[in-house]
Structures are given as C-alpha cells and as structure tokens.
C-alpha cells in the first residue's frame, strides 16, 4: 500500500514512480491518496469534492479520498486539509486489500498518523519516506511560530518516527538531524532523489524551440526557476537580483510554476517595476524538461537556515539532467553536488547582489563553456542518481520490512 496525500497528476512524481516501478517488478500495488489540488489549492480539472473516487493510473488502482482542498499560509486551513485527509485515508484503507507493507510519502507529517492507524488495525508495518523535516521547515518558512502548534508537531514527529519500521532520509545531513532527535541510526536509510520521468531522456529540438518561444527568449539570456513557488524558496531574492540587472537588456528571468508565494511574488515584481521578469504557468511533467533545456541557466534557491544543509530538492537533479548550467544559491548537499559535478556556480542564499553577479558571469561565458558545464552536470546525475540503483535499495527495504517477524 502506498499512502501519499499528493499523487499524479499533482507535480509530485516520486509516489507514482515508486508505484509504477514496484508494479513492474511484480508487486501488487494499491495507492491511497487525496483529491488533486497541489500546489494551487484548487481541485484539478475533472475532479470534484467526493468521499471516494476509484481510478487507475498507469494500470495501478488508485483510491482517492475526501480532503478539504487548501494550500495557503493559514494554519487553520492547513490543519483542515491535512486532518481531513489523515482521517479519510485511514477509514478508506479497508476498501483495499491488507498490505504486507505500507510505503508512506511525507509531507505532511500527518500521513504518518494515518499509516500508524492503518498498520495497527491491519497489522502492517510502514516505511516513512521523509522528504521534509517538520516542524523545522514550517518554523523557518514562517508558516508557524514557536508555541503550542510547534510543540504539538514535535510530539507528533517523535511519535511517528518511533512507530515507523524504517525511515528514509534523502541526505546524510537529514539523517544526522533525525539521530540528534533520538532516532536510532540503524532505523534510518539514506536514499536520495533520482531523476524523475521524462527528465531522464533528452527532448526533441522542436520541443526545445517551442519552449524557447514560450519563454520569450528573443536572443536574451534566460534564467529560469521552475517548481513550487513557496516561501521557503525565497524567490524575492531572484526578483531583487533581476532589479539589479534591469539595465542589462540581454538578461531575462522566468518563473515557471505555482504555489503559495506566487501572488506575493507577482506583487513584488510590480512594486519593483521589473520588465525583465515573466511568470509562466505550471507545466505538465512531460512538457517541463523542454523548458529546462531551452533555458540558458537554471536557478535553485532556498532561504538561508539550518535546513538548507539537509535537503536536496528534486528539481536540482532534473536541472542537472537538462544539461544546462546551474546557479545554486544554497549551502550543504546542493552546493556540494554543483561543486563536485562542475555544473555551475554556487552563491550564498538570500544575497541578490551575489546572485546578480553569478548571472552576469554565466551570461558572459561562451556557449561552448556553458554547454560544457551542463554536460558535466548531466553526466554526474546519471552516474550518481539513476533510478534503477536507488529503486533497488528502496525495494530491498520494503521487502525486508514486510518479512520481519
């Protein structure tokens, strides 16, 4: 059983790729998920509020359960969104066969409570795939403040970690964070993200040309950020860097995606009077690689803070796979990957001046030099973050947990 509040067609590829790959390897897979509304908070086209909806995606049975759609900054709205899914998914678990093992994709943390409830009643263990560290990330992003909510989340965090049979962390830093919180080291496996979906193969020249037209390149050097537009991403830094480069007509910035911070980012763009920034809507997973390959430079940025050293955003790997140079405005694992691969430049987060200088530096390089950076990044990600090897490790963990006495 896979329990994930987010699932295809939402732009969260891993749960669906895990499901498809496990099925391909001969396992019987059932998915319990919510009604697709991420990242906008609005239901995807073709869906309406309903208690249960059965469908098949890639031949896999998917059971969608009721949740109140929401993805904004209101804590109350988030509680309703997470809470309704948590309870509905637990109740709906009786509508699918009893699982030998449960794979849980986090966030939100409340899916761990769902897995514990299902596992307790149906006598199944669960593996907790930890993408984000709560409540740490929520505190840093400003979504919550220290107080009762943070205290309750810390208790929930400790409870879920203690009930999981195995926890998957995406970096060694994330594992160290869990160990410092009292989780036994042997209970934690480090499995990074892999290259998702269509990003593993090159797009066609025609698709890249079309994407470049949609990016509005027109001979300019295009810097692109693509993905979730949340507050943790700190894209106000990108906009302020664009302001510093406003007199350079040969450089333009593109933001592709949606999320809780989009309206504020659009407002800041107007306030700064930026004419070199354009927002594009979220792209289908099959279309996004062409936009990445059609850009001249790709940006990954997270706000400065202790979590920056612990995470490896999945977009980083897809950026590398696109074969374009990167600017990593981060420290920790992401910075290490960019340095080791030779795929681009690293600057401190939350520093518009240094980001602007990095953009100018790449724009002033020859196309041959930039292409060389991009190809180094693509070769590196294919060697270290290929799906088959990492999926072997995940499958081994799931089978081992399922067979425990």
VEXDRENDREN-813137 format. One record per residue (C-alpha): y, z, x. Coordinates in steps of 0.05 Angstrom, whole numbers, padded with zeros to 5 digits. Each point is the difference from the previous one (the first is absolute). Layout:
<sites>
<site py="Y" pz="Z" px="X"/>
...
</sites>
This chain:
<sites>
<site py="00000" pz="00000" px="00000"/>
<site py="00070" pz="-00017" px="00025"/>
<site py="00057" pz="00041" px="-00028"/>
<site py="00069" pz="-00027" px="00015"/>
<site py="00062" pz="00006" px="-00044"/>
<site py="00022" pz="-00067" px="00029"/>
<site py="-00041" pz="-00063" px="00001"/>
<site py="00006" pz="-00076" px="-00002"/>
<site py="00045" pz="-00032" px="-00026"/>
<site py="00044" pz="00055" px="00029"/>
<site py="00020" pz="-00014" px="00073"/>
<site py="-00049" pz="00053" px="00027"/>
<site py="-00055" pz="-00043" px="00031"/>
<site py="-00048" pz="00051" px="00031"/>
<site py="-00036" pz="00028" px="-00062"/>
<site py="-00016" pz="-00070" px="-00025"/>
<site py="-00022" pz="-00024" px="00069"/>
<site py="-00045" pz="00061" px="00008"/>
<site py="-00030" pz="-00013" px="-00068"/>
<site py="-00012" pz="-00074" px="00013"/>
<site py="-00029" pz="00012" px="00070"/>
<site py="-00047" pz="00055" px="-00023"/>
<site py="-00025" pz="-00044" px="-00057"/>
<site py="-00010" pz="-00057" px="00049"/>
<site py="-00043" pz="00047" px="00043"/>
<site py="-00045" pz="00015" px="-00059"/>
<site py="00029" pz="00064" px="-00029"/>
<site py="00011" pz="00011" px="-00074"/>
<site py="00075" pz="00012" px="-00008"/>
<site py="00041" pz="00025" px="-00059"/>
<site py="00075" pz="00010" px="00001"/>
<site py="00042" pz="00050" px="-00039"/>
<site py="00074" pz="-00015" px="00004"/>
<site py="00065" pz="00003" px="-00040"/>
<site py="00043" pz="-00050" px="-00037"/>
<site py="00035" pz="-00044" px="00052"/>
<site py="00073" pz="00020" px="00006"/>
<site py="00013" pz="00010" px="00074"/>
<site py="00050" pz="-00006" px="00033"/>
<site py="00050" pz="-00015" px="-00056"/>
<site py="-00025" pz="00052" px="-00050"/>
<site py="-00006" pz="-00055" px="-00052"/>
<site py="-00067" pz="-00024" px="-00027"/>
<site py="-00024" pz="-00065" px="00031"/>
<site py="00000" pz="-00062" px="-00044"/>
<site py="-00059" pz="-00002" px="-00047"/>
<site py="-00009" pz="00075" px="-00004"/>
<site py="00021" pz="00051" px="-00052"/>
<site py="-00008" pz="00075" px="-00009"/>
<site py="-00072" pz="00013" px="-00019"/>
<site py="-00051" pz="00056" px="00008"/>
<site py="-00053" pz="-00043" px="00033"/>
<site py="-00005" pz="-00072" px="00022"/>
<site py="-00061" pz="-00031" px="00031"/>
<site py="00006" pz="-00062" px="00044"/>
<site py="-00033" pz="-00034" px="00059"/>
<site py="00037" pz="-00017" px="00063"/>
<site py="-00037" pz="-00039" px="00054"/>
<site py="-00063" pz="00014" px="-00041"/>
<site py="00009" pz="00076" px="00006"/>
<site py="00003" pz="00042" px="-00064"/>
<site py="00068" pz="00034" px="-00004"/>
<site py="00016" pz="00054" px="-00051"/>
<site py="00075" pz="00009" px="-00011"/>
<site py="00021" pz="00066" px="-00031"/>
<site py="00063" pz="00024" px="-00032"/>
<site py="00060" pz="00022" px="00041"/>
<site py="00074" pz="00006" px="-00015"/>
<site py="00031" pz="-00055" px="00043"/>
<site py="00054" pz="00026" px="00048"/>
<site py="00021" pz="-00008" px="00072"/>
<site py="00068" pz="00030" px="00010"/>
<site py="00033" pz="00060" px="00031"/>
<site py="-00008" pz="00047" px="-00059"/>
<site py="-00050" pz="00055" px="00017"/>
<site py="-00015" pz="00009" px="-00074"/>
<site py="-00014" pz="-00074" px="-00007"/>
<site py="-00047" pz="00001" px="00060"/>
<site py="-00036" pz="00061" px="-00027"/>
<site py="-00012" pz="-00035" px="-00066"/>
<site py="-00023" pz="-00064" px="00035"/>
<site py="-00047" pz="00035" px="00048"/>
<site py="-00024" pz="00052" px="-00050"/>
<site py="-00018" pz="-00048" px="-00056"/>
<site py="-00041" pz="-00042" px="00048"/>
<site py="-00033" pz="00061" px="00031"/>
<site py="-00026" pz="00025" px="-00067"/>
<site py="-00015" pz="-00068" px="-00031"/>
<site py="-00040" pz="-00023" px="00060"/>
<site py="-00041" pz="00063" px="00002"/>
<site py="-00016" pz="-00006" px="-00074"/>
<site py="-00016" pz="-00074" px="00005"/>
<site py="-00048" pz="00009" px="00057"/>
<site py="-00056" pz="00011" px="-00051"/>
<site py="00009" pz="-00072" px="-00022"/>
<site py="-00030" pz="-00025" px="00066"/>
<site py="-00067" pz="00015" px="00035"/>
<site py="-00006" pz="00065" px="00040"/>
<site py="00021" pz="-00017" px="00071"/>
<site py="-00039" pz="00017" px="00064"/>
<site py="00067" pz="00008" px="00034"/>
<site py="00073" pz="-00006" px="-00019"/>
<site py="00052" pz="-00036" px="00043"/>
<site py="00071" pz="00025" px="-00015"/>
<site py="00063" pz="-00037" px="00021"/>
<site py="00061" pz="00046" px="00010"/>
<site py="00058" pz="00004" px="-00020"/>
<site py="00013" pz="00035" px="-00046"/>
<site py="-00031" pz="00066" px="00019"/>
<site py="-00021" pz="00012" px="-00072"/>
<site py="-00055" pz="-00052" px="00006"/>
<site py="-00035" pz="00052" px="00043"/>
<site py="-00002" pz="00047" px="-00059"/>
<site py="-00029" pz="-00056" px="-00042"/>
<site py="-00054" pz="-00012" px="00052"/>
<site py="-00017" pz="00074" px="00003"/>
<site py="-00005" pz="00005" px="-00076"/>
<site py="-00044" pz="-00062" px="-00004"/>
<site py="-00042" pz="00022" px="00059"/>
<site py="-00010" pz="00070" px="-00026"/>
<site py="-00024" pz="-00023" px="-00069"/>
<site py="-00040" pz="-00060" px="00023"/>
<site py="-00025" pz="00032" px="00065"/>
<site py="00030" pz="-00051" px="00048"/>
<site py="00036" pz="00009" px="00065"/>
<site py="00065" pz="-00035" px="00016"/>
<site py="00032" pz="-00032" px="00061"/>
<site py="00076" pz="00006" px="00002"/>
<site py="00037" pz="-00058" px="00032"/>
<site py="00067" pz="00030" px="00019"/>
<site py="00056" pz="-00051" px="00006"/>
<site py="00059" pz="00047" px="-00005"/>
<site py="00008" pz="00074" px="00015"/>
<site py="00026" pz="00040" px="-00059"/>
<site py="00043" pz="00039" px="-00011"/>
<site py="00029" pz="-00016" px="00069"/>
<site py="00020" pz="-00071" px="-00018"/>
<site py="00031" pz="00020" px="-00066"/>
<site py="00043" pz="00053" px="00034"/>
<site py="00024" pz="-00048" px="00054"/>
<site py="00016" pz="-00054" px="-00051"/>
<site py="00040" pz="00050" px="-00041"/>
<site py="-00042" pz="-00009" px="-00062"/>
<site py="-00012" pz="00075" px="-00001"/>
<site py="00031" pz="00061" px="00034"/>
<site py="-00032" pz="00061" px="00029"/>
<site py="-00017" pz="00047" px="-00058"/>
<site py="-00050" pz="00007" px="-00055"/>
<site py="-00021" pz="-00073" px="-00003"/>
<site py="-00011" pz="-00005" px="00074"/>
<site py="-00039" pz="00065" px="00000"/>
<site py="-00045" pz="-00024" px="-00057"/>
<site py="-00013" pz="-00066" px="00036"/>
<site py="-00019" pz="00037" px="00064"/>
<site py="-00051" pz="00040" px="-00039"/>
<site py="-00026" pz="-00063" px="-00033"/>
<site py="-00003" pz="-00034" px="00068"/>
<site py="-00041" pz="00057" px="00030"/>
<site py="-00046" pz="00001" px="-00062"/>
<site py="-00014" pz="-00075" px="00003"/>
<site py="-00013" pz="-00001" px="00075"/>
<site py="-00049" pz="00058" px="-00007"/>
<site py="-00038" pz="-00035" px="-00056"/>
<site py="-00005" pz="-00069" px="00032"/>
<site py="-00065" pz="-00013" px="00037"/>
<site py="00037" pz="-00045" px="00050"/>
<site py="00073" pz="-00018" px="00011"/>
<site py="00022" pz="-00066" px="00030"/>
<site py="00066" pz="00000" px="00039"/>
<site py="00033" pz="-00064" px="00022"/>
<site py="00026" pz="00026" px="00068"/>
<site py="-00017" pz="00052" px="00052"/>
<site py="00067" pz="00033" px="-00015"/>
<site py="-00018" pz="00007" px="-00074"/>
<site py="-00066" pz="00032" px="00020"/>
<site py="00037" pz="00050" px="00045"/>
<site py="00046" pz="00017" px="-00059"/>
<site py="-00061" pz="00016" px="-00043"/>
<site py="-00034" pz="00041" px="00054"/>
<site py="00065" pz="00040" px="00008"/>
<site py="-00006" pz="00015" px="-00075"/>
<site py="-00070" pz="00028" px="00009"/>
<site py="-00044" pz="-00060" px="-00015"/>
<site py="-00062" pz="00000" px="00045"/>
<site py="00005" pz="-00057" px="00050"/>
<site py="-00071" pz="-00023" px="-00014"/>
<site py="00019" pz="-00011" px="-00072"/>
<site py="00052" pz="-00052" px="00018"/>
<site py="-00014" pz="-00072" px="00020"/>
<site py="00054" pz="-00046" px="00027"/>
<site py="-00003" pz="-00070" px="-00029"/>
<site py="00065" pz="-00040" px="00004"/>
<site py="00022" pz="-00054" px="-00048"/>
<site py="-00029" pz="-00069" px="00008"/>
<site py="00030" pz="-00069" px="-00011"/>
<site py="00001" pz="-00011" px="-00074"/>
<site py="-00017" pz="-00061" px="-00041"/>
<site py="00033" pz="-00066" px="00015"/>
<site py="00037" pz="00029" px="00060"/>
<site py="-00064" pz="-00009" px="00041"/>
<site py="00008" pz="-00076" px="-00001"/>
<site py="00058" pz="-00046" px="00013"/>
<site py="00038" pz="-00031" px="-00058"/>
<site py="00013" pz="-00075" px="-00005"/>
<site py="00062" pz="-00034" px="00028"/>
<site py="00019" pz="-00020" px="-00070"/>
<site py="-00003" pz="00072" px="-00024"/>
<site py="00042" pz="00024" px="00058"/>
<site py="00052" pz="-00055" px="-00012"/>
<site py="00004" pz="00020" px="-00074"/>
<site py="00007" pz="00073" px="00018"/>
<site py="00055" pz="-00016" px="00050"/>
<site py="00038" pz="-00036" px="-00054"/>
<site py="-00007" pz="00060" px="-00047"/>
<site py="00024" pz="00045" px="00056"/>
<site py="00061" pz="-00044" px="00005"/>
<site py="-00007" pz="-00010" px="00074"/>
<site py="00045" pz="-00062" px="00008"/>
<site py="-00003" pz="00004" px="00076"/>
<site py="00014" pz="00075" px="00003"/>
<site py="-00041" pz="00053" px="00036"/>
<site py="-00036" pz="00038" px="-00057"/>
<site py="-00017" pz="00074" px="00006"/>
<site py="-00047" pz="00021" px="-00055"/>
<site py="-00024" pz="00067" px="-00027"/>
<site py="-00057" pz="-00009" px="-00051"/>
<site py="-00033" pz="00055" px="-00039"/>
<site py="00014" pz="00063" px="-00040"/>
<site py="00074" pz="00016" px="-00004"/>
<site py="-00004" pz="00076" px="-00001"/>
<site py="00046" pz="00053" px="00028"/>
<site py="-00047" pz="00014" px="00059"/>
<site py="00011" pz="-00071" px="00024"/>
<site py="00073" pz="00016" px="00015"/>
<site py="00024" pz="-00072" px="-00011"/>
<site py="00072" pz="00022" px="-00004"/>
<site py="-00005" pz="-00004" px="00076"/>
<site py="-00018" pz="-00074" px="-00005"/>
<site py="00060" pz="-00012" px="-00045"/>
<site py="00047" pz="00035" px="00048"/>
<site py="-00028" pz="-00041" px="00057"/>
<site py="00014" pz="-00062" px="-00042"/>
<site py="00072" pz="00024" px="-00008"/>
<site py="00007" pz="00005" px="00076"/>
<site py="-00025" pz="-00072" px="00006"/>
<site py="00041" pz="-00026" px="-00058"/>
<site py="00042" pz="-00045" px="00045"/>
<site py="-00061" pz="-00035" px="00028"/>
<site py="-00013" pz="-00057" px="-00048"/>
<site py="-00066" pz="-00017" px="00034"/>
<site py="-00036" pz="00064" px="-00021"/>
<site py="-00022" pz="00020" px="-00070"/>
<site py="-00041" pz="00056" px="-00031"/>
<site py="-00051" pz="-00004" px="-00056"/>
<site py="-00032" pz="00057" px="-00039"/>
<site py="-00062" pz="-00021" px="-00038"/>
<site py="-00030" pz="00050" px="-00049"/>
<site py="00015" pz="00054" px="-00051"/>
<site py="00000" pz="00075" px="-00005"/>
<site py="00039" pz="00063" px="-00017"/>
<site py="00056" pz="-00014" px="00050"/>
<site py="00014" pz="-00072" px="-00018"/>
<site py="00058" pz="00013" px="-00048"/>
<site py="00034" pz="00046" px="00051"/>
<site py="-00010" pz="-00051" px="00055"/>
<site py="00029" pz="-00055" px="-00043"/>
<site py="00059" pz="00046" px="-00016"/>
<site py="00012" pz="00015" px="00074"/>
<site py="-00004" pz="-00075" px="00015"/>
<site py="00058" pz="-00012" px="-00049"/>
<site py="00039" pz="00060" px="00027"/>
<site py="-00006" pz="-00026" px="00071"/>
<site py="00020" pz="-00070" px="-00022"/>
<site py="-00061" pz="-00031" px="00034"/>
<site py="-00008" pz="-00075" px="-00006"/>
<site py="-00056" pz="-00004" px="00051"/>
<site py="-00051" pz="00040" px="-00041"/>
<site py="-00042" pz="-00026" px="-00057"/>
<site py="-00053" pz="00035" px="-00043"/>
<site py="-00062" pz="-00038" px="-00022"/>
<site py="-00050" pz="00023" px="-00053"/>
<site py="-00069" pz="00027" px="00018"/>
<site py="-00049" pz="-00055" px="00019"/>
<site py="-00072" pz="-00008" px="-00020"/>
<site py="-00047" pz="00022" px="00056"/>
<site py="-00022" pz="-00072" px="00008"/>
<site py="00072" pz="-00024" px="00009"/>
<site py="00028" pz="00055" px="00044"/>
<site py="-00030" pz="-00023" px="00067"/>
<site py="00039" pz="-00065" px="-00004"/>
<site py="00065" pz="00039" px="-00006"/>
<site py="-00018" pz="00042" px="00061"/>
<site py="-00019" pz="-00061" px="00041"/>
<site py="00063" pz="-00037" px="-00022"/>
<site py="00045" pz="00057" px="00025"/>
<site py="00027" pz="00001" px="00071"/>
<site py="-00008" pz="00076" px="00008"/>
<site py="-00032" pz="00056" px="-00041"/>
<site py="00025" pz="00071" px="-00007"/>
<site py="-00040" pz="00064" px="-00010"/>
<site py="00042" pz="00062" px="-00010"/>
<site py="-00011" pz="00072" px="-00023"/>
<site py="00050" pz="00056" px="-00001"/>
<site py="-00001" pz="00046" px="00060"/>
<site py="-00043" pz="00062" px="-00008"/>
<site py="-00066" pz="00031" px="00020"/>
<site py="-00040" pz="-00047" px="-00045"/>
<site py="00025" pz="-00061" px="00037"/>
<site py="-00047" pz="00017" px="00057"/>
<site py="-00060" pz="00007" px="-00046"/>
<site py="-00001" pz="-00064" px="-00040"/>
<site py="-00018" pz="-00072" px="00010"/>
<site py="00028" pz="-00039" px="-00060"/>
<site py="-00048" pz="-00054" px="-00021"/>
<site py="00057" pz="-00050" px="00000"/>
<site py="00003" pz="00007" px="00076"/>
<site py="-00069" pz="-00032" px="00007"/>
<site py="00017" pz="-00056" px="-00048"/>
<site py="00065" pz="-00012" px="00038"/>
<site py="-00039" pz="-00005" px="00065"/>
<site py="-00051" pz="-00047" px="-00032"/>
<site py="00058" pz="-00046" px="-00021"/>
<site py="00012" pz="-00016" px="00073"/>
<site py="00074" pz="00016" px="-00002"/>
<site py="00038" pz="00049" px="00046"/>
<site py="00011" pz="00070" px="-00027"/>
<site py="00055" pz="00050" px="00004"/>
<site py="-00030" pz="00069" px="-00008"/>
<site py="00053" pz="00052" px="-00018"/>
<site py="-00051" pz="00055" px="00006"/>
<site py="-00033" pz="00048" px="00049"/>
<site py="-00073" pz="00020" px="00007"/>
<site py="-00058" pz="-00046" px="-00015"/>
<site py="00040" pz="-00060" px="-00023"/>
<site py="00043" pz="00002" px="00062"/>
<site py="-00063" pz="00005" px="00043"/>
<site py="-00031" pz="-00060" px="-00034"/>
<site py="00061" pz="-00043" px="00011"/>
<site py="00007" pz="00021" px="00072"/>
<site py="-00074" pz="-00011" px="00015"/>
<site py="-00004" pz="-00067" px="-00034"/>
<site py="00066" pz="-00027" px="00028"/>
<site py="00016" pz="-00024" px="-00070"/>
<site py="00073" pz="00020" px="-00003"/>
<site py="00050" pz="00054" px="00013"/>
<site py="00004" pz="00074" px="-00019"/>
<site py="00064" pz="00036" px="-00019"/>
<site py="00013" pz="00070" px="-00028"/>
<site py="00000" pz="00007" px="-00076"/>
<site py="00064" pz="00012" px="-00038"/>
<site py="00043" pz="-00034" px="00053"/>
<site py="00037" pz="-00062" px="-00027"/>
<site py="00033" pz="-00016" px="00067"/>
<site py="-00065" pz="-00003" px="00040"/>
<site py="-00034" pz="-00038" px="-00056"/>
<site py="00057" pz="-00051" px="00000"/>
<site py="-00005" pz="-00008" px="00076"/>
<site py="-00076" pz="-00011" px="-00006"/>
<site py="00011" pz="-00054" px="-00052"/>
<site py="00051" pz="-00035" px="00044"/>
<site py="-00047" pz="00005" px="00060"/>
<site py="-00057" pz="-00035" px="-00037"/>
<site py="00047" pz="-00051" px="-00030"/>
<site py="00024" pz="-00018" px="00069"/>
<site py="-00070" pz="-00012" px="00027"/>
<site py="-00030" pz="-00069" px="00000"/>
<site py="-00049" pz="-00020" px="-00055"/>
<site py="-00053" pz="-00004" px="00054"/>
<site py="00012" pz="00073" px="00021"/>
<site py="-00001" pz="00024" px="-00072"/>
<site py="-00063" pz="-00039" px="-00016"/>
<site py="-00033" pz="00031" px="00061"/>
<site py="00016" pz="00070" px="-00026"/>
<site py="-00028" pz="-00018" px="-00068"/>
<site py="-00064" pz="-00028" px="00028"/>
<site py="-00011" pz="00062" px="00042"/>
<site py="00007" pz="00043" px="-00062"/>
<site py="-00049" pz="-00044" px="-00040"/>
<site py="-00052" pz="00003" px="00055"/>
<site py="00008" pz="00075" px="00006"/>
<site py="-00008" pz="00014" px="-00074"/>
<site py="-00061" pz="-00045" px="-00005"/>
<site py="-00033" pz="00037" px="00058"/>
<site py="00016" pz="00071" px="-00022"/>
<site py="00008" pz="-00002" px="-00075"/>
<site py="-00052" pz="-00049" px="-00026"/>
<site py="-00029" pz="00019" px="-00068"/>
<site py="-00074" pz="-00008" px="00014"/>
<site py="-00004" pz="00053" px="00055"/>
<site py="00043" pz="00051" px="-00037"/>
<site py="-00037" pz="-00013" px="-00065"/>
<site py="-00066" pz="00014" px="00036"/>
<site py="00028" pz="00069" px="00018"/>
<site py="00022" pz="00014" px="-00071"/>
<site py="-00067" pz="-00023" px="-00029"/>
<site py="-00037" pz="00045" px="00049"/>
<site py="00041" pz="00060" px="-00022"/>
<site py="-00011" pz="-00014" px="-00075"/>
<site py="-00075" pz="-00009" px="00008"/>
<site py="-00006" pz="00062" px="00043"/>
<site py="00039" pz="00043" px="-00050"/>
<site py="-00042" pz="-00028" px="-00058"/>
<site py="-00064" pz="00021" px="00036"/>
<site py="00020" pz="00071" px="00017"/>
<site py="-00044" pz="00054" px="-00030"/>
</sites>
